[in-house]
Amino acid sequence: MFKFIEKLLGFGNSDEIAELIGNGAVIVDVRTPFEYKRGHMDGSINIPLDTLAYQIKMLKIKKQPIITCCRSGHRSGIAQSTLRARGIEAYNGGSWGNVQKIANRLVKN
């Protein structure tokens, strides 16, 4: 059931996100700085959605896939589309808590 919801909302599947994290993908949290300070994925970069277009060059230089995250997955989906439209390999990780949970599973294995 969860896989269906992931696909419906445009999230990358958990196995795909785990593999990307394991291979060094960059995690971009597109929430506001205030939201980010209240809790965020370890190692993530905070680039608010409304400033993402100004950071494209910096993200391209990283030459790594990007996993976007936010509070619910909506803004991260918009960010994913924005990045892909500019030629960047990007995946919607959904909420930052979801991405953190996937990363924590990697550490335990």
Sequence and secondary structure as in RCSB ss.txt:
>XXXX:A:sequence
MFKFIEKLLGFGNSDEIAELIGNGAVIVDVRTPFEYKRGHMDGSINIPLDTLAYQIKMLKIKKQPIITCCRSGHR
SGIAQSTLRARGIEAYNGGSWGNVQKIANRLVKN
>XXXX:A:secstr
 HHHHHHHHT   HHHHHHHHHTT EEEE S HHHHHT   TT EE  GGGGGGGHHHHHHH S EEEEESSSHH
HHHHHHHHHHTT  EEEEEEHHHHHHHHHHHHH 
